[in-house]
Amino acid sequence: MDELASALARIVGSEHVLEGAAISDDLARDEALTVKPMRPDVVVRPESAVQISELLKLAHERKVPVTARGSGTGMSGACVAKQGGVLITFERMRRILEIDTDNHVAVVQPGVTLLELDEATRPHGLTYPILPGEISGSLGGNVATNAGGMQAIKYGVTRHNVLGLEAVLPTGEVLRTGGKLVKTSTGLDLTQLIIGSEGTLAIVSEVTVKLRPRFTQRATLLLPFDSLESVMGAVPPIIASGVDPLVLEYIDMLTMAALTQHTGIELGVPQAIRERALAYLVVVLEGRNGQRVSDDVEETGQLALQLGAIDAFALPPQAGTDLLHAREQAFWVAKKAGASDIIDVVVPRAAMPTYMRQVGAIATEHQTFIAGCGHAGDGNVHLSVFQPDADVRKRVMTAIFRAGMDLGGVISAEHGIGCEKMKYFLELEDPSKIALMRRIKAAFDPNGILNPGTLLG
């Protein structure tokens, strides 16, 4: 490793190659609950695609594993270093290269965080709308995992908002895909192939993202229901009404109680309703015109009451903001409570009531406590599984994943497969699809140096 570090130093400079005690504990892990931390042997901090290219050429020749790491906010272990390998970080690649207000795009380096991009676009009345719950997350990491978040019901996920990439192949070639274009029908779409590949096909060195108008008027509705099934049943009619919600989140009773206790927020829901409500739907509406938003709130509240809501609460602005912030803290609340694993299965939206009944039956069968919340508007279910017995937990997780897939869903909506869910993915997914993915991986990465042990093993 000393000789490898010396060779890397000749590319990026010795001050940007870290070894031993210079490597912080934070670089050994991400936020996955079940992936064992691994301290990198060597950390390298490049400043350009050219340096990344030289690093990968060296690693390719020596067959050294390479893992790219953004902000480390991922939840699947995809950025955990491999033994005997190199970890690439992007502290020196955090520039916003361009905000193009004519084409409504931004061009950024992979280390730029969502917060930094949001602050830069705000003066232009524009926004990048992908907010997966942690604004310290980097654009490079978001591309790797195809990050989503609460606003996906309106704006989609990362792949719907990335127009082009600069990426470095494991063999050192630098290529550009897409651009400031909203459509293309010219050959295979390499941009979309790289998005969500979890650092196994290429290392992204530049991202061109779509920007949207930044709306100034928002309102939040809190809708308590007496069953989770009623919440799920209300979602399709609300969407069909045409109000175009920004956020449609469900929160079960236990998670809501934990969130409000953890954050100390007061939502003004009477005790009698709290005792009756088994689940809540959170609806956020936005627009340029305050009166139009108010009308949409009134219409949505009335519709929700017709659909079985116990009541409808239009929250004051600060309370609405606090509730969304609390919802973003759901993972930390579950982690503090001792959750054994976190799941982010997605099923067709209309299948959510059926799926949640099946999850309840699985929990009962295996005597496992399962609580959750999720993006009701797009069928993305976030479940916290509390089961300390590893063997029982594996049976529970397998049953939950299989139930979702049988309904037309997939194992992960936005967290990715990484190391954490790989064994389930390889066991449950169609073998012909896995074989095709392996052939694609081999075409991009013939020596298998990029993130081995992630996604495909």
VOTIMAR-785824 format. One record per residue (C-alpha): residue number from 1; x, y, z; residue in three letters. Coordinates in Angstrom, 2 decimals. Each point is the difference from the previous one (the first is absolute). Example, Ala and Ser with C-alpha at 12.3 -4.5 7.8 and 13.67 -1.06 7.14 Angstrom:
VOTIMAR-785824
(1 (12.30 -4.50 7.80) ala)
(2 (1.37 3.44 -0.66) ser)
END
This chain:
VOTIMAR-785824
(1 (0.00 0.00 0.00) met)
(2 (2.90 2.38 0.60) asp)
(3 (1.14 -0.38 -3.59) glu)
(4 (-3.59 0.48 -1.23) leu)
(5 (-0.36 3.13 2.13) ala)
(6 (3.19 1.39 -1.49) ser)
(7 (-1.30 -0.61 -3.51) ala)
(8 (-3.29 1.69 0.88) leu)
(9 (1.86 2.95 1.50) ala)
(10 (1.74 0.57 -3.31) arg)
(11 (-3.44 0.58 -1.53) ile)
(12 (-1.76 2.16 2.62) val)
(13 (2.83 1.18 2.28) gly)
(14 (1.09 -1.62 3.24) ser)
(15 (-2.14 2.33 2.12) glu)
(16 (-3.10 -1.47 -1.66) his)
(17 (0.79 -3.63 0.75) val)
(18 (-1.00 -1.09 3.51) leu)
(19 (1.12 -3.10 1.88) glu)
(20 (-0.20 -1.39 3.53) gly)
(21 (-0.90 2.47 2.75) ala)
(22 (-0.65 2.75 -2.57) ala)
(23 (-3.16 -1.86 -1.06) ile)
(24 (-2.99 0.93 2.18) ser)
(25 (-2.40 -2.58 1.41) asp)
(26 (-2.81 1.62 -1.97) asp)
(27 (1.59 -1.17 -3.26) leu)
(28 (-0.43 -3.63 1.09) ala)
(29 (-3.80 0.00 -0.20) arg)
(30 (-3.22 1.47 -1.27) asp)
(31 (-3.43 -0.08 1.71) glu)
(32 (-0.83 -3.67 -0.75) ala)
(33 (-0.98 -1.79 3.21) leu)
(34 (1.36 -3.46 -0.78) thr)
(35 (3.16 0.60 -2.06) val)
(36 (3.24 -0.44 1.91) lys)
(37 (2.22 3.13 -0.18) pro)
(38 (3.22 -0.40 -1.98) met)
(39 (2.81 2.51 0.41) arg)
(40 (1.49 0.75 -3.43) pro)
(41 (3.62 -0.97 -0.61) asp)
(42 (0.50 3.17 -2.05) val)
(43 (-2.17 3.09 -0.57) val)
(44 (0.58 2.14 -3.07) val)
(45 (-1.38 3.49 -0.65) arg)
(46 (0.12 0.88 -3.71) pro)
(47 (-0.86 3.43 -1.37) glu)
(48 (-0.93 -0.79 -3.61) ser)
(49 (-1.21 -2.62 -2.45) ala)
(50 (3.57 -0.18 -1.31) val)
(51 (1.30 -1.06 3.40) gln)
(52 (-2.85 -2.48 0.46) ile)
(53 (0.91 -1.45 -3.39) ser)
(54 (3.62 -0.48 1.01) glu)
(55 (-1.03 -1.53 3.33) leu)
(56 (-2.29 -2.50 -1.69) leu)
(57 (2.58 -0.92 -2.64) lys)
(58 (2.41 -0.83 2.80) leu)
(59 (-2.61 -1.99 1.93) ala)
(60 (-1.10 -1.82 -3.15) his)
(61 (3.55 -1.06 -0.82) glu)
(62 (0.59 -1.24 3.56) arg)
(63 (-3.54 -1.35 0.49) lys)
(64 (-0.43 2.09 3.15) val)
(65 (-3.60 0.49 1.23) pro)
(66 (-1.26 3.59 -0.16) val)
(67 (-3.02 1.41 1.84) thr)
(68 (-1.37 3.52 -0.48) ala)
(69 (-1.47 1.80 3.01) arg)
(70 (-2.13 3.13 0.09) gly)
(71 (-1.24 1.34 3.33) ser)
(72 (-0.47 -3.45 1.53) gly)
(73 (-3.73 0.54 0.59) thr)
(74 (-1.04 -3.14 -1.91) gly)
(75 (-1.86 -2.84 1.73) met)
(76 (1.14 -3.10 -1.88) ser)
(77 (3.75 -0.27 0.62) gly)
(78 (0.79 0.84 -3.63) ala)
(79 (2.79 2.42 0.87) cys)
(80 (1.77 -2.17 2.59) val)
(81 (3.59 -0.68 -1.08) ala)
(82 (1.24 -3.43 -0.98) lys)
(83 (2.96 -1.64 1.72) gln)
(84 (3.20 0.59 -1.91) gly)
(85 (-1.67 2.73 -2.01) gly)
(86 (-0.10 3.74 -0.58) val)
(87 (-2.75 2.39 1.10) leu)
(88 (-0.51 3.08 -2.19) ile)
(89 (-1.60 3.04 1.65) thr)
(90 (-1.04 3.30 -1.57) phe)
(91 (0.82 2.81 2.45) glu)
(92 (2.04 1.66 -2.76) arg)
(93 (-2.77 -0.37 -2.59) met)
(94 (-2.74 2.17 1.54) arg)
(95 (-0.39 2.77 -2.54) arg)
(96 (-3.25 1.12 -1.58) ile)
(97 (1.32 0.51 -3.50) leu)
(98 (-3.03 1.70 -1.53) glu)
(99 (-3.57 1.06 0.67) ile)
(100 (-1.54 0.46 -3.43) asp)
(101 (-3.21 1.99 0.46) thr)
(102 (-0.87 -0.12 -3.70) asp)
(103 (0.02 -3.79 -0.21) asn)
(104 (-1.00 -0.49 3.66) his)
(105 (2.89 -2.31 0.82) val)
(106 (2.90 -0.09 2.41) ala)
(107 (3.36 -1.65 -0.60) val)
(108 (1.70 -1.20 3.18) val)
(109 (2.88 -2.14 1.19) gln)
(110 (-0.88 -3.18 1.92) pro)
(111 (0.97 1.30 3.45) gly)
(112 (-2.52 2.87 -0.08) val)
(113 (-2.67 -0.54 2.66) thr)
(114 (-3.73 0.47 -0.40) leu)
(115 (0.14 2.87 2.47) leu)
(116 (2.74 1.77 -1.96) glu)
(117 (-1.92 -0.34 -3.26) leu)
(118 (-3.21 1.18 1.65) asp)
(119 (1.68 3.11 1.34) glu)
(120 (1.55 0.76 -3.40) ala)
(121 (-3.26 -0.37 -1.93) thr)
(122 (-2.17 1.93 2.45) arg)
(123 (0.96 3.52 -1.24) pro)
(124 (-1.03 -1.05 -3.51) his)
(125 (-3.46 -1.13 1.09) gly)
(126 (0.90 -3.56 -0.95) leu)
(127 (0.44 -3.26 1.89) thr)
(128 (1.31 -3.53 -0.43) tyr)
(129 (-2.98 -1.89 1.44) pro)
(130 (1.55 -3.32 1.07) ile)
(131 (0.04 0.00 3.80) leu)
(132 (0.60 -3.52 1.36) pro)
(133 (-0.14 1.07 3.62) gly)
(134 (3.64 0.92 0.59) glu)
(135 (1.07 3.28 -1.60) ile)
(136 (3.65 -0.68 0.79) ser)
(137 (-0.14 -2.79 -2.58) gly)
(138 (2.12 0.55 -3.12) ser)
(139 (-1.15 0.12 -3.60) leu)
(140 (2.45 -2.78 -0.88) gly)
(141 (-1.47 -2.24 2.67) gly)
(142 (-3.52 0.84 -1.10) asn)
(143 (0.86 -1.04 -3.56) val)
(144 (1.57 -3.24 1.21) ala)
(145 (-3.11 -1.08 1.91) thr)
(146 (-2.68 1.74 -2.11) asn)
(147 (-1.15 1.84 3.12) ala)
(148 (-3.65 0.93 0.38) gly)
(149 (-1.72 1.54 3.00) gly)
(150 (-3.33 1.50 1.00) met)
(151 (-0.36 2.23 -3.06) gln)
(152 (0.23 -2.89 -2.48) ala)
(153 (-3.79 -0.09 -0.37) ile)
(154 (0.23 3.32 -1.88) lys)
(155 (3.54 0.26 -1.32) tyr)
(156 (1.14 -3.60 -0.34) gly)
(157 (3.33 -1.40 1.19) val)
(158 (3.60 0.71 -0.96) thr)
(159 (-0.17 -1.74 -3.38) arg)
(160 (-2.88 2.30 -1.01) his)
(161 (2.06 3.08 0.78) asn)
(162 (3.50 -0.81 -1.24) val)
(163 (0.53 0.97 -3.64) leu)
(164 (3.65 -0.89 -0.46) gly)
(165 (3.17 -1.29 1.60) leu)
(166 (3.73 0.09 -0.32) glu)
(167 (1.20 -3.41 1.16) ala)
(168 (3.29 -1.86 0.17) val)
(169 (0.06 -3.68 -0.95) leu)
(170 (2.04 -2.49 2.03) pro)
(171 (2.45 -0.24 -2.88) thr)
(172 (0.59 3.76 0.13) gly)
(173 (-2.06 1.32 -2.92) glu)
(174 (-1.89 3.22 0.71) val)
(175 (-3.36 0.23 -1.72) leu)
(176 (-2.90 2.43 -0.12) arg)
(177 (-3.61 -1.11 -0.18) thr)
(178 (-3.08 2.12 -0.68) gly)
(179 (0.32 3.75 0.54) gly)
(180 (-2.27 3.04 0.28) lys)
(181 (-2.67 -1.92 -1.87) leu)
(182 (-3.47 -1.03 1.10) val)
(183 (-0.17 -2.87 -2.49) lys)
(184 (2.18 -2.22 -2.13) thr)
(185 (-0.60 -2.97 -2.26) ser)
(186 (3.61 -0.54 -0.98) thr)
(187 (1.33 -3.39 0.97) gly)
(188 (-0.06 -1.64 3.41) leu)
(189 (-0.67 2.29 2.96) asp)
(190 (3.23 -0.35 1.96) leu)
(191 (-1.03 2.75 2.42) thr)
(192 (-2.88 -2.09 1.28) gln)
(193 (2.11 -3.15 0.10) leu)
(194 (2.57 1.62 2.29) ile)
(195 (-2.62 1.60 2.29) ile)
(196 (-0.82 -2.46 2.76) gly)
(197 (2.94 -2.31 -0.76) ser)
(198 (1.45 0.66 3.49) glu)
(199 (3.51 0.75 -1.19) gly)
(200 (0.43 -3.36 -1.74) thr)
(201 (0.18 1.22 -3.63) leu)
(202 (1.77 3.38 0.04) ala)
(203 (0.97 2.88 2.27) ile)
(204 (-2.00 3.14 -0.64) val)
(205 (2.11 3.16 -0.20) ser)
(206 (-2.66 2.52 -1.10) glu)
(207 (-3.79 0.15 0.04) val)
(208 (-2.41 2.11 -2.05) thr)
(209 (-3.35 0.28 1.79) val)
(210 (-3.36 1.44 -0.89) lys)
(211 (-1.17 3.02 2.03) leu)
(212 (-3.65 0.85 0.73) arg)
(213 (-1.80 3.21 0.99) pro)
(214 (0.14 0.62 3.74) arg)
(215 (-3.55 0.47 1.31) phe)
(216 (-0.42 2.36 2.92) thr)
(217 (-3.41 -1.06 1.35) gln)
(218 (-0.44 -3.26 1.90) arg)
(219 (-2.58 -1.55 2.31) ala)
(220 (-0.05 -3.25 1.97) thr)
(221 (-3.03 -2.14 0.78) leu)
(222 (0.10 -2.63 2.75) leu)
(223 (-2.69 -2.65 -0.48) leu)
(224 (-0.54 -2.61 2.76) pro)
(225 (-1.68 -3.30 -0.94) phe)
(226 (-1.23 -2.93 2.08) asp)
(227 (1.93 -2.55 -2.08) ser)
(228 (3.08 -0.16 -2.19) leu)
(229 (-2.14 -1.56 -2.72) glu)
(230 (-2.22 3.09 -0.02) ser)
(231 (3.07 2.21 -0.43) val)
(232 (1.20 -2.01 -2.97) met)
(233 (-3.47 -0.04 -1.52) gly)
(234 (-0.19 3.80 0.14) ala)
(235 (3.18 0.55 -2.00) val)
(236 (-1.22 -0.80 -3.56) pro)
(237 (-3.09 2.27 0.22) pro)
(238 (2.09 2.89 1.37) ile)
(239 (2.43 -0.33 -2.88) ile)
(240 (-2.87 -0.35 -2.50) ala)
(241 (-1.55 3.24 1.29) ser)
(242 (2.67 1.98 -1.84) gly)
(243 (1.44 1.94 2.96) val)
(244 (3.47 -1.29 -0.90) asp)
(245 (1.39 -0.50 3.53) pro)
(246 (3.66 0.62 0.70) leu)
(247 (0.02 -2.54 2.83) val)
(248 (-2.27 -2.94 0.88) leu)
(249 (1.41 -1.80 3.04) glu)
(250 (-1.52 -2.61 2.28) tyr)
(251 (1.11 -0.36 3.61) ile)
(252 (-1.33 -2.77 2.23) asp)
(253 (-1.17 0.73 3.53) met)
(254 (3.08 -1.38 1.76) leu)
(255 (2.43 1.85 -2.28) thr)
(256 (-1.94 3.26 0.37) met)
(257 (0.12 -0.33 3.79) ala)
(258 (3.72 -0.67 -0.09) ala)
(259 (0.68 2.89 -2.39) leu)
(260 (-1.95 2.57 2.01) thr)
(261 (1.61 -1.14 3.24) gln)
(262 (3.49 0.02 -1.52) his)
(263 (-0.34 3.47 -1.54) thr)
(264 (-2.37 1.59 2.50) gly)
(265 (-2.29 1.42 -2.69) ile)
(266 (-3.61 0.89 0.81) glu)
(267 (-2.47 -0.55 -2.85) leu)
(268 (-3.23 1.01 1.75) gly)
(269 (-1.73 -3.36 -0.44) val)
(270 (-2.47 -0.57 2.88) pro)
(271 (0.66 -2.91 2.32) gln)
(272 (-3.25 -1.73 -0.94) ala)
(273 (1.05 -0.08 -3.67) ile)
(274 (3.53 -1.12 0.84) arg)
(275 (-1.46 -2.93 1.92) glu)
(276 (-2.19 -0.98 -2.93) arg)
(277 (2.40 0.57 -2.89) ala)
(278 (2.03 -3.01 -1.09) leu)
(279 (1.69 1.76 -2.90) ala)
(280 (0.47 3.45 -1.52) tyr)
(281 (0.28 1.39 -3.50) leu)
(282 (2.10 3.15 -0.48) val)
(283 (-0.81 2.04 -3.10) val)
(284 (2.11 2.98 -1.07) val)
(285 (-1.25 2.29 -2.76) leu)
(286 (1.97 2.78 -1.69) glu)
(287 (-0.47 2.75 -2.56) gly)
(288 (0.72 3.59 -0.95) arg)
(289 (-3.38 1.31 1.09) asn)
(290 (-0.95 -0.16 3.67) gly)
(291 (-3.74 0.02 -0.67) gln)
(292 (0.30 -2.89 -2.43) arg)
(293 (1.93 -2.01 2.58) val)
(294 (-2.63 0.81 2.64) ser)
(295 (-2.75 -1.16 -2.37) asp)
(296 (1.88 -3.24 -0.64) asp)
(297 (0.37 -0.54 3.76) val)
(298 (-3.72 0.48 0.51) glu)
(299 (-0.88 -2.33 -2.88) glu)
(300 (2.46 -2.69 1.14) thr)
(301 (-1.21 0.19 3.60) gly)
(302 (-3.62 -0.45 -1.04) gln)
(303 (0.91 -2.89 -2.28) leu)
(304 (1.98 -1.69 2.79) ala)
(305 (-3.00 0.19 2.33) leu)
(306 (-2.12 -1.67 -2.68) gln)
(307 (2.67 -2.69 -0.29) leu)
(308 (-0.12 -0.83 3.70) gly)
(309 (2.39 2.42 1.72) ala)
(310 (-0.90 0.57 3.64) ile)
(311 (0.74 3.71 -0.39) asp)
(312 (2.12 2.35 -2.11) ala)
(313 (2.56 2.37 1.51) phe)
(314 (1.51 2.83 -2.05) ala)
(315 (3.22 0.49 1.92) leu)
(316 (1.56 3.41 0.64) pro)
(317 (3.07 0.52 -2.22) pro)
(318 (2.55 -0.67 2.73) gln)
(319 (-1.82 -3.10 1.21) ala)
(320 (-0.10 -1.30 -3.57) gly)
(321 (3.71 0.57 -0.39) thr)
(322 (0.67 -1.64 3.37) asp)
(323 (-2.07 -3.05 -0.94) leu)
(324 (1.90 -0.55 -3.25) leu)
(325 (3.27 0.41 1.87) his)
(326 (-1.19 -2.53 2.58) ala)
(327 (-0.96 -2.41 -2.79) arg)
(328 (3.54 0.31 -1.37) glu)
(329 (1.25 -1.03 3.43) gln)
(330 (-1.88 -3.32 -0.14) ala)
(331 (3.16 -2.01 -0.65) phe)
(332 (1.84 1.53 2.95) trp)
(333 (-2.99 -0.60 2.26) val)
(334 (-0.17 -3.65 -1.08) ala)
(335 (3.75 -0.39 0.43) lys)
(336 (-0.14 1.49 3.49) lys)
(337 (-2.86 -2.36 0.86) ala)
(338 (2.13 -2.99 -0.96) gly)
(339 (-1.26 -0.89 -3.48) ala)
(340 (1.75 -3.06 -1.43) ser)
(341 (-0.48 0.93 -3.65) asp)
(342 (-1.67 2.55 -2.27) ile)
(343 (-1.96 -0.93 -3.14) ile)
(344 (-1.04 2.21 -2.94) asp)
(345 (-2.09 -2.32 -2.17) val)
(346 (-2.10 1.63 -2.73) val)
(347 (-3.21 -1.47 -1.42) val)
(348 (-2.59 1.36 -2.44) pro)
(349 (-1.87 2.70 1.89) arg)
(350 (-3.36 -1.78 -0.19) ala)
(351 (1.56 -3.14 1.50) ala)
(352 (1.08 1.71 3.21) met)
(353 (-3.06 -1.03 2.10) pro)
(354 (0.51 -3.64 -0.98) thr)
(355 (3.71 0.20 0.64) tyr)
(356 (-0.39 1.55 3.44) met)
(357 (-2.47 -2.74 0.99) arg)
(358 (2.57 -2.59 -1.07) gln)
(359 (2.75 1.74 1.96) val)
(360 (-2.22 -0.07 3.07) gly)
(361 (-0.57 -3.72 -0.44) ala)
(362 (3.75 -0.62 -0.40) ile)
(363 (0.71 1.99 3.15) ala)
(364 (-2.56 -2.03 1.96) thr)
(365 (1.22 -3.34 -1.36) glu)
(366 (3.61 0.69 0.98) his)
(367 (-0.78 1.93 3.20) gln)
(368 (1.90 3.00 -1.33) thr)
(369 (-0.79 3.65 0.64) phe)
(370 (-0.19 2.02 -3.24) ile)
(371 (-0.85 3.70 -0.15) ala)
(372 (0.29 2.53 -2.76) gly)
(373 (-0.84 2.91 -2.18) cys)
(374 (0.60 0.69 -3.65) gly)
(375 (-0.74 1.72 -3.26) his)
(376 (-3.64 -0.97 -0.46) ala)
(377 (-0.22 1.98 -3.22) gly)
(378 (2.46 -2.27 -1.82) asp)
(379 (-0.44 -3.32 1.82) gly)
(380 (3.30 0.19 1.88) asn)
(381 (-0.31 -1.71 3.40) val)
(382 (2.62 0.69 2.68) his)
(383 (-0.08 -2.62 2.73) leu)
(384 (2.05 -0.31 3.17) ser)
(385 (0.47 -3.64 0.97) val)
(386 (0.69 -0.79 3.66) phe)
(387 (1.24 -3.60 0.19) gln)
(388 (3.34 -0.69 1.71) pro)
(389 (0.13 -3.68 -1.02) asp)
(390 (1.93 0.01 -3.29) ala)
(391 (-1.53 -3.23 -1.30) asp)
(392 (-3.56 1.11 0.71) val)
(393 (0.74 3.43 -1.44) arg)
(394 (1.23 -1.53 -3.24) lys)
(395 (-3.25 -1.94 -0.34) arg)
(396 (-2.01 3.13 0.74) val)
(397 (1.94 2.13 -2.48) met)
(398 (-0.21 -2.65 -2.71) thr)
(399 (-3.76 -0.32 0.48) ala)
(400 (-0.49 3.78 -0.09) ile)
(401 (2.07 0.38 -3.16) phe)
(402 (-1.69 -2.96 -1.70) arg)
(403 (-3.46 1.35 0.83) ala)
(404 (0.86 3.33 -1.58) gly)
(405 (1.46 -1.59 -3.11) met)
(406 (-3.05 -2.27 -0.40) asp)
(407 (-2.12 3.16 -0.16) leu)
(408 (2.15 1.44 -2.79) gly)
(409 (2.43 1.89 2.23) gly)
(410 (3.75 -0.03 0.55) val)
(411 (2.30 -0.33 3.01) ile)
(412 (1.28 3.58 0.11) ser)
(413 (-1.61 3.23 -1.14) ala)
(414 (2.76 2.44 0.90) glu)
(415 (2.52 -1.32 2.52) his)
(416 (1.59 -2.41 -2.46) gly)
(417 (1.17 -3.59 0.39) ile)
(418 (3.60 0.59 1.04) gly)
(419 (1.47 -2.68 2.24) cys)
(420 (-2.91 -0.02 2.42) glu)
(421 (-2.78 -1.31 -2.26) lys)
(422 (2.17 -1.83 -2.54) met)
(423 (-0.68 -3.51 1.29) lys)
(424 (-3.75 0.55 -0.29) tyr)
(425 (0.32 1.58 -3.44) phe)
(426 (2.06 -2.87 -1.38) leu)
(427 (-2.31 -2.60 1.53) glu)
(428 (-3.34 1.49 -1.04) leu)
(429 (0.66 1.79 -3.29) glu)
(430 (-0.47 -1.67 -3.40) asp)
(431 (3.27 -1.89 -0.73) pro)
(432 (-0.07 1.05 -3.66) ser)
(433 (-0.06 3.66 1.03) lys)
(434 (2.89 -0.54 2.41) ile)
(435 (1.98 -1.75 -2.76) ala)
(436 (-0.60 2.92 -2.38) leu)
(437 (1.09 2.50 2.65) met)
(438 (3.18 -1.99 0.55) arg)
(439 (0.77 0.14 -3.73) arg)
(440 (-0.53 3.77 0.00) ile)
(441 (2.25 0.31 3.04) lys)
(442 (2.70 -2.03 -1.78) ala)
(443 (-0.22 2.22 -3.10) ala)
(444 (0.56 3.14 2.08) phe)
(445 (2.42 -1.50 2.51) asp)
(446 (1.88 -3.02 -1.42) pro)
(447 (2.25 -0.38 3.05) asn)
(448 (-2.84 0.50 2.49) gly)
(449 (1.73 2.77 1.96) ile)
(450 (-2.94 2.35 0.59) leu)
(451 (-1.81 -0.63 3.28) asn)
(452 (0.29 -3.81 0.06) pro)
(453 (-2.33 -1.65 2.49) gly)
(454 (-2.67 2.62 -0.70) thr)
(455 (-3.27 -0.58 -1.87) leu)
(456 (1.08 -3.05 -2.01) leu)
(457 (2.62 -1.48 2.33) gly)
END
